[in-house]
């Protein structure tokens, strides 16, 4: 019993110890459980805090964040039907062209959804949990290698527009948060539009962001024109552009395209018939070159002009403005007329329209500008004969400042002269004349026409009359009008050779000269030339509106008279090669004295145009070895001008220049510019009267005194005296140019028609005296001069024409251009 009792006590102690041990284990386990639970809570708290901090620091979303990506700009021009056509795409690092969802074909939208995010329209979370799990399983099956993406379209949009490309947990969390926020704020159409405009779809040597750039890069067409097969090809690129771009690997790209079409069929976006047709379609690829563009000279000037205006309006530097053009998604509407531009470019490709000097390596360069003189809109512009694809290079139409030679005369000589009270009939004596220490010469240096009207002087581009006119009206007046016409007249130009003959210190550009001539055509109103009309952003919001500035240079009447005088240049003078049939042309030639620059500028009732030719090396003279002649403005430049303008005007109806009110006609003497007398009709050269036009009030009111009638000895041509045998005396009509010297008269073409200065020295044979005087002892004075216009022998003036105290005849000593004998 005792043993049993002892056994029971022993078992009870054993059980007690066992229970105590079990209790200790339970306590330990409970402690560990609580500890683990506490650690889990702590971990969750820490992780949750970090996650919350990440979420809290996630950047906000905005419309601007989605659309403010670097976007390419587009330049437009009008075609022959007046429709806007894209002529250039300007881009920086990213070539991206934004288009609204309405212009993106449904097939293209569905192709991206089918291959990238098939639950896009059903899922509003921004992330796709089912797709994430599926991607995880696929990666596990592949041994941990990522083989399937899980990002939704919304997530990809966030990654492309709002976050960096770093692969961190922070970025992934923020990506999910932003994707969810986007889904709550924007419609599916808005999200898809942003995605399709920002996704990278380029590849080797292809810079294309968004479906519009891709459509141009691969098929050379607008995205709206893509068909199903083309849409599937583009949609397949995004998975791996370096592999699935058709320019990288056409076979792989085609396999990917077929997969896209298969997905579209499975998801009900297309029928089996559409699928089969798209699979069988043979794609035609047409690459658009985004690194250059056609019409480069014109577009280069558009870029510069837009940058200048952006710089002013936005108060930014020129470089910043250029950056905005290449990355700001601008829509630039140029003034270019594609038909006119093509005519100019084709002419510049024709070597027959340019002189060739086989003795030198350099090629003759040229530039041409065509402008609508009513609006100031430049319609065509070429700045060189370069055939390279270099863009934003040297543009001779706008950047080459060259001396204009005689093409400056309408602007600084004859226009100002008419405004100063002279008329087209005002007469100037074209004879050798020295101004200070400078003696100008005509193009034909040994030929001097004598008395000429301003109309004749301009028609034949006579230099001496031009200098005399500027000397008469004053260099200050001449310079002032040059500035009004848009020329860069400097203080170094305040002397006769520069202003009268075009030897400007800086020179002019073809664009400047075209605009200046346009003012004459436009009734005396100068209009600043423009190369673009407006600039908008990619959504059509106006940024710049470019309206040209205008100011009056000449009265409407004087502009018409000057235009009329310039028509004679083309009809009868130095510019006859510029005539075009069935259309009036007014213009002027210009050639510098060393033949290094040749110009023709002219206008019709429709357009004004300027042509310049020369070498980039301004010291080389223009010489054509094919003809063996030096080149002047009336030769190749006039011929090129005609070639282009013939094309431009071939389908335009005839139109004449509009004659304004206040213009009258009057018959005048061409040797005096005054009303004619009977003597003007009896000139030995024939009738010297003609009908001239005048601004009302400027017509002459006095009669000609240049024509005189005197008695001469018909045998020797000397003035008759009382001793001249009566049978040798006859009356004859002569001219008596005021102030002309015998030396000047000796070289003037009209010198032989000038009234003689010598009296007859013939002594009559002896006769019986009836009055007691010795034979020949006649002491009577010479006869009267029939009007008092003759001067006695030795009485003619030898002083040069007065300069009114306002002419500087000595050129500046520093950097003075050589202009002693500019040519027509």
Residue pairs with C-beta under 8 A, 6 or more apart in sequence:
51 173
54 170
54 173
54 174
55 173
55 174
55 177
57 174
58 173
58 174
58 177
58 178
59 65
59 162
59 174
59 178
61 162
61 178
61 181
61 182
61 185
65 161
65 162
66 157
66 161
66 194
66 198
67 98
67 194
67 197
67 538
69 94
69 96
69 160
69 161
69 197
69 198
69 209
70 92
70 93
70 94
70 96
70 327
71 94
71 96
71 97
71 98
71 327
71 328
71 329
71 538
72 89
72 90
72 91
72 92
72 94
72 95
72 96
72 97
72 213
72 290
72 326
72 327
72 329
73 89
73 90
73 91
73 325
73 326
73 327
73 328
73 329
73 330
73 331
73 332
74 86
74 88
74 89
74 90
74 97
74 330
74 331
74 332
75 86
75 87
75 88
75 89
75 90
75 293
75 299
75 302
75 332
75 334
76 84
76 85
76 86
76 87
76 331
76 332
76 333
76 334
77 84
77 85
77 87
77 295
77 334
77 335
77 336
77 337
77 338
77 341
78 84
78 85
78 336
78 337
78 338
79 85
79 338
79 339
80 338
80 339
84 333
85 338
87 293
87 294
87 295
87 299
87 334
87 336
87 338
88 293
88 294
88 295
88 299
89 95
89 97
89 213
89 216
89 288
89 290
89 293
90 303
90 325
90 326
91 207
91 290
91 326
91 327
92 323
92 326
92 327
93 327
94 207
94 209
94 327
95 202
95 207
95 208
95 209
95 213
95 217
95 290
96 197
96 198
96 209
96 210
96 213
96 329
97 197
97 210
97 212
97 213
97 216
97 329
98 197
98 210
98 212
98 329
98 538
99 197
99 210
99 211
99 212
99 223
99 224
100 193
101 109
101 189
101 190
101 192
101 193
101 196
103 222
103 223
103 224
104 193
104 196
104 211
104 223
104 224
105 223
105 224
105 226
105 227
105 231
107 226
107 227
107 228
107 231
107 232
107 269
107 270
108 196
108 211
108 223
108 226
108 231
108 234
108 235
109 192
109 196
110 264
110 269
110 270
111 228
111 231
111 232
111 234
111 235
111 260
111 264
111 269
112 153
112 192
112 195
112 196
112 235
112 238
113 120
113 121
113 153
113 192
113 269
114 235
114 260
114 263
114 264
114 266
114 267
114 269
115 235
115 236
115 239
115 259
115 260
115 263
116 153
116 156
116 235
116 238
117 128
117 152
117 153
117 154
118 263
118 267
119 128
119 130
119 131
119 152
120 152
120 153
120 154
120 188
120 192
121 188
123 152
124 183
124 184
125 179
125 180
125 183
126 152
126 154
126 155
126 176
126 178
126 179
126 180
126 181
126 182
126 183
127 152
127 155
127 176
127 179
127 180
128 150
128 152
131 150
131 152
132 150
134 148
134 150
135 146
135 148
135 149
135 150
136 150
138 147
138 148
139 145
139 146
139 147
139 148
149 239
151 159
152 179
153 191
153 192
153 195
154 179
154 182
154 183
154 191
154 195
155 175
155 176
155 179
156 195
156 199
157 179
157 182
157 191
157 194
157 195
157 198
158 175
158 178
158 179
158 182
159 165
159 175
160 195
160 198
160 199
160 200
161 194
161 198
162 178
163 171
163 174
163 175
163 178
164 171
182 191
183 191
196 210
196 211
197 209
197 210
197 211
197 212
198 209
198 210
199 209
199 210
199 211
199 238
200 208
200 209
200 238
200 241
201 208
201 209
201 210
201 211
201 213
201 214
201 217
201 234
201 237
201 238
201 241
201 245
202 208
202 209
202 214
202 217
202 241
202 245
203 237
203 241
203 242
203 244
203 245
203 246
203 247
203 248
204 242
204 245
204 247
204 248
205 247
206 217
206 218
206 245
206 247
206 287
207 213
207 217
207 290
208 214
208 216
208 217
208 218
211 223
211 234
212 222
212 223
213 290
214 223
214 234
214 237
215 221
215 222
215 223
215 225
215 226
215 230
215 234
216 222
216 288
216 290
217 287
217 288
217 290
218 230
218 233
218 234
218 246
218 247
218 285
218 286
218 287
219 226
219 230
219 283
219 284
219 285
219 286
220 286
220 287
220 288
221 286
226 234
227 278
227 281
228 261
228 270
228 274
228 277
228 278
229 257
229 261
229 277
229 278
229 279
229 281
229 283
230 283
232 257
232 258
232 260
232 261
232 264
232 278
233 246
233 253
233 254
233 257
233 260
233 283
235 260
236 244
236 253
236 256
236 257
236 259
236 260
237 244
237 245
237 246
237 253
237 256
238 244
239 256
241 248
242 248
243 249
243 252
244 252
244 253
244 256
245 253
246 253
246 254
246 283
246 285
247 285
247 287
258 279
261 270
261 275
261 278
261 279
262 275
264 270
264 275
265 271
265 272
265 275
270 278
291 389
292 389
292 391
293 299
293 391
295 336
295 338
295 341
295 345
296 389
296 390
296 391
296 393
297 381
297 382
297 383
297 384
297 395
297 397
298 334
298 336
298 341
298 378
298 380
298 381
298 382
298 531
299 334
299 336
299 391
300 383
300 391
300 392
300 393
300 395
301 378
301 381
301 383
301 395
301 397
301 398
301 531
302 332
302 334
302 336
302 531
302 532
303 322
303 325
303 392
304 398
305 530
305 531
305 532
305 546
306 321
306 325
306 330
306 332
306 532
306 535
306 544
307 318
307 321
307 322
307 325
308 318
308 321
309 535
309 544
309 546
310 316
310 321
310 324
310 325
310 535
310 543
310 544
311 317
311 318
311 320
311 321
313 543
313 544
314 321
314 324
316 324
324 330
325 332
328 537
329 537
329 538
330 535
330 536
330 537
330 538
330 543
331 535
331 536
331 537
331 538
331 540
332 532
332 535
333 532
333 533
333 534
333 535
333 536
334 531
334 532
334 533
335 372
335 377
335 378
335 379
335 530
335 531
335 532
335 533
336 378
336 379
336 380
336 381
336 531
337 379
337 380
339 648
340 370
340 379
340 380
340 607
340 648
341 379
341 380
341 381
341 382
343 380
343 644
343 647
343 648
344 368
344 370
344 380
344 381
344 382
344 644
345 382
347 353
347 368
347 640
347 643
347 644
348 366
348 368
348 382
348 384
348 385
349 387
350 643
353 636
353 639
353 640
353 643
354 364
354 366
354 385
354 613
354 636
354 640
355 364
355 613
355 622
355 623
355 624
355 626
355 631
355 635
355 636
356 364
356 624
356 625
356 626
357 364
357 622
357 623
357 624
357 625
358 625
359 623
359 625
360 620
362 615
362 616
362 617
362 620
363 385
364 385
364 613
364 614
364 615
364 622
365 384
365 385
365 396
365 613
365 614
365 615
365 616
366 382
366 384
366 385
366 396
366 611
366 612
366 613
366 614
366 637
366 640
367 382
367 383
367 384
367 395
367 396
367 397
367 400
367 510
367 611
367 612
368 380
368 381
368 382
368 397
368 510
368 609
368 610
368 611
368 612
368 640
368 641
368 644
369 378
369 380
369 381
369 397
369 510
369 511
369 514
369 529
369 609
369 610
370 378
370 379
370 380
370 381
370 514
370 607
370 608
370 609
370 644
370 648
371 377
371 378
371 379
371 514
371 515
371 518
371 529
371 607
371 608
371 609
372 379
372 606
372 607
373 517
373 518
373 519
373 521
373 522
373 527
373 603
373 607
373 608
374 522
374 527
375 527
375 548
376 515
376 518
376 527
376 528
376 529
376 530
376 548
376 550
377 529
377 530
377 533
377 548
378 511
378 529
378 530
378 531
379 607
380 609
380 644
381 397
381 398
381 511
381 531
382 397
383 394
383 395
383 396
383 397
383 398
383 399
383 400
384 394
384 395
384 396
386 393
394 400
396 510
396 612
397 509
397 510
397 511
398 509
398 510
398 511
399 509
400 509
400 510
400 612
401 488
401 506
401 507
401 508
401 509
402 507
402 508
402 509
402 592
402 597
402 612
402 614
402 618
403 502
403 503
403 504
403 507
403 508
403 592
403 597
403 817
403 819
403 822
404 502
404 504
404 507
404 508
404 513
404 590
404 597
404 599
405 501
405 502
405 590
405 591
405 592
405 593
405 597
405 598
405 599
405 633
405 822
405 823
405 824
406 461
406 463
406 466
406 501
406 502
406 588
406 589
406 590
406 591
406 633
406 822
406 823
406 824
407 502
407 513
407 588
407 589
407 590
407 599
407 600
407 601
407 633
408 482
408 487
408 499
408 501
408 502
408 504
408 508
408 590
409 458
409 461
409 466
409 500
409 501
409 502
409 588
410 458
410 517
410 520
410 562
410 566
410 588
411 481
411 482
411 485
411 487
411 516
412 470
412 478
412 479
412 481
412 482
412 485
412 487
412 499
412 500
413 466
413 469
413 470
413 478
413 499
413 500
414 454
414 458
414 466
414 469
414 562
414 565
415 481
415 485
415 520
415 553
415 554
415 558
415 559
415 562
416 473
416 477
416 478
416 480
416 481
417 426
417 454
417 469
417 472
417 473
418 424
418 554
418 558
418 561
418 562
418 695
419 481
419 554
419 555
419 558
420 473
420 477
421 698
422 454
422 469
422 472
422 473
423 454
423 561
423 673
423 692
423 694
423 695
423 698
423 699
423 700
424 453
424 454
424 455
424 561
424 564
424 565
424 692
424 693
424 694
425 453
425 454
425 455
425 668
425 670
425 673
425 692
425 694
425 700
426 453
426 454
426 673
427 451
427 452
427 453
427 670
427 671
427 672
427 673
427 706
428 451
428 452
428 453
428 454
428 457
428 464
428 465
428 468
428 469
429 450
429 451
429 452
429 465
429 468
429 737
429 739
429 740
429 744
429 748
430 442
430 448
430 449
430 450
430 451
430 452
430 457
430 462
430 464
430 465
430 748
431 448
431 450
431 464
431 740
431 744
431 745
431 747
431 748
432 439
432 441
432 448
432 464
432 743
432 744
432 747
433 439
433 440
433 464
433 467
433 468
433 744
433 800
433 801
434 800
435 467
435 471
435 496
435 800
435 803
435 807
435 809
436 809
436 810
437 809
437 810
438 496
438 497
438 809
438 810
438 811
438 820
440 463
440 464
440 467
440 496
440 497
440 500
440 501
440 820
440 821
441 463
441 464
441 820
441 821
442 448
442 462
442 463
442 464
443 461
443 463
443 591
443 632
443 821
443 823
443 824
445 821
446 747
447 749
448 464
448 744
448 747
448 748
448 749
449 456
449 460
449 462
449 748
449 749
449 750
450 737
450 748
450 749
450 750
450 751
451 670
451 671
451 672
451 706
451 735
451 737
451 750
452 460
452 462
452 465
453 670
453 673
453 692
454 465
454 469
454 565
455 565
455 568
455 692
456 462
456 670
457 465
457 466
457 469
458 565
458 566
458 568
458 569
458 573
458 588
459 565
459 568
459 569
459 572
459 573
459 574
460 573
460 574
460 824
461 569
461 573
461 574
461 588
461 589
461 823
461 824
463 500
463 501
463 821
463 822
466 500
466 501
467 496
467 497
467 500
467 501
468 801
469 500
470 478
470 496
470 499
470 500
470 807
471 496
471 500
471 801
471 803
471 804
471 807
471 809
472 801
472 804
474 804
474 806
474 807
475 494
475 495
475 496
475 499
475 806
475 807
475 808
476 494
476 806
478 499
478 500
479 489
479 493
479 494
479 499
481 553
482 489
482 493
482 499
483 489
484 526
484 551
484 553
485 516
485 519
485 526
485 553
486 512
486 515
486 516
486 519
486 526
486 528
487 504
487 508
487 512
487 516
488 504
488 506
488 507
488 508
488 512
489 499
489 504
490 504
490 505
490 506
492 498
492 505
492 506
492 812
492 814
492 815
492 816
493 499
493 504
493 505
493 506
494 808
495 808
495 809
495 810
495 811
495 812
496 807
496 808
496 809
497 503
497 811
497 817
497 819
497 820
497 822
498 504
498 505
498 811
498 817
498 819
501 593
501 819
501 822
502 590
502 592
502 819
502 822
503 592
503 593
503 817
503 818
503 819
503 822
504 817
505 812
505 815
505 816
505 817
508 516
510 610
510 611
510 612
511 529
511 610
513 599
513 601
513 610
513 612
514 529
514 601
514 608
514 609
514 610
515 526
515 527
515 528
515 529
515 608
516 526
517 587
517 588
517 601
517 602
517 603
517 608
517 610
518 526
518 527
518 529
518 603
518 608
519 525
519 526
519 527
519 553
519 554
519 559
520 554
520 559
520 562
520 563
520 566
520 586
520 603
521 559
521 563
521 586
521 603
521 605
521 608
521 657
522 559
523 556
523 559
523 560
523 660
524 552
524 553
524 554
524 555
524 556
524 558
524 559
525 550
525 551
525 552
525 553
526 550
526 551
526 552
526 553
527 548
527 549
527 550
528 548
528 549
528 550
529 548
530 546
530 548
532 544
532 546
533 545
533 546
534 542
534 544
534 545
534 546
535 542
535 543
535 544
535 546
536 542
536 543
537 543
553 559
554 562
555 695
556 660
556 662
557 660
557 662
557 663
557 695
557 696
558 695
560 657
560 659
560 660
560 663
560 693
561 663
561 693
561 694
561 695
563 586
563 603
563 657
564 586
564 657
564 693
566 586
566 587
566 588
566 602
567 584
567 585
567 586
569 575
569 586
569 587
569 588
569 589
570 576
570 578
570 579
570 585
570 586
570 587
570 602
571 579
573 824
574 588
574 589
574 632
574 633
574 634
574 824
575 587
575 588
575 589
575 600
575 602
575 633
575 634
575 638
576 634
576 638
577 634
577 635
577 638
577 639
577 642
578 585
578 587
578 600
578 602
578 634
578 638
578 639
578 641
578 642
578 645
579 585
579 642
580 604
580 642
580 645
580 646
580 649
582 654
583 604
583 605
583 649
583 652
583 654
583 655
584 604
584 605
584 656
584 657
585 602
585 603
585 604
585 645
586 602
586 603
586 604
586 657
587 600
587 601
587 602
587 603
587 638
587 641
588 600
588 601
588 602
589 599
589 600
589 632
589 633
589 634
589 637
589 638
589 824
590 597
590 598
590 599
590 600
590 601
590 633
590 822
590 824
591 597
591 598
591 599
591 631
591 632
591 633
591 822
591 823
591 824
592 819
592 822
592 823
593 818
593 819
593 820
593 821
593 822
593 823
594 619
594 621
594 818
595 621
595 622
595 623
595 630
595 631
595 632
595 823
596 614
596 615
596 618
596 619
596 620
596 621
596 622
597 612
597 613
597 614
597 618
597 622
598 612
598 613
598 614
598 622
598 631
598 632
598 633
598 635
598 636
598 637
599 610
599 611
599 612
599 613
599 633
599 637
600 610
600 611
600 633
600 634
600 637
600 638
600 640
600 641
601 608
601 609
601 610
601 611
602 608
602 609
602 641
602 645
603 609
604 645
604 649
604 655
605 655
605 656
605 657
605 658
606 648
606 649
606 652
606 655
607 645
607 648
609 641
609 644
609 645
611 637
611 638
611 640
611 641
612 637
613 622
613 631
613 636
613 637
613 640
614 622
615 622
621 630
622 630
622 631
623 629
623 630
623 631
624 630
624 631
624 635
624 636
629 635
632 823
632 824
633 824
634 824
662 695
662 696
663 693
663 694
663 695
663 696
664 693
664 694
664 696
664 699
665 691
665 692
665 693
665 694
666 675
666 691
666 692
666 694
666 699
666 700
667 675
667 676
667 689
667 690
667 691
667 692
668 674
668 675
668 676
668 689
668 690
668 691
668 692
668 700
669 675
669 676
669 677
669 680
669 688
669 689
669 704
669 706
669 707
670 688
670 689
670 690
671 680
671 683
671 688
671 704
671 706
671 707
671 735
671 750
672 680
672 704
672 705
672 706
672 707
673 700
674 700
674 702
674 703
674 704
674 705
674 706
675 700
675 701
675 702
675 703
675 704
676 688
676 689
676 703
676 704
677 703
677 704
677 707
679 704
679 707
679 708
679 709
679 733
680 687
680 688
680 689
680 704
680 707
681 687
681 688
681 689
682 707
682 709
682 733
683 707
683 733
683 735
683 753
684 732
684 733
684 753
685 753
688 707
705 736
705 787
705 789
706 735
706 736
706 737
706 738
707 733
707 734
707 735
707 736
708 733
708 734
708 735
708 736
708 755
708 785
708 786
708 787
708 789
708 790
709 731
709 732
709 733
709 734
709 786
709 787
710 719
710 720
710 731
710 732
710 734
710 755
710 756
710 785
710 786
710 790
711 719
711 720
711 724
711 729
711 730
711 731
711 732
711 783
711 786
712 718
712 719
712 720
712 729
712 730
712 731
712 732
712 756
712 760
713 719
713 720
713 724
713 728
713 729
713 760
713 762
714 728
714 729
714 730
715 728
715 762
716 760
716 762
717 756
718 756
718 758
718 759
718 760
718 761
719 756
719 757
719 758
719 759
719 760
719 782
719 790
720 728
720 729
720 760
720 783
721 759
721 760
721 782
721 783
722 778
722 780
722 782
722 783
723 760
723 762
723 763
723 764
723 776
723 778
724 760
724 762
725 762
725 764
728 762
734 753
734 754
734 755
734 756
735 750
735 753
735 754
735 755
736 754
736 755
736 789
736 790
737 745
737 748
737 750
737 754
739 796
739 797
739 799
739 801
740 748
740 754
740 796
741 796
741 797
741 798
742 757
742 796
745 751
745 754
748 754
755 789
755 790
757 790
757 791
757 793
757 796
758 793
759 782
759 793
763 776
764 776
766 775
766 776
767 775
769 775
803 809
811 819
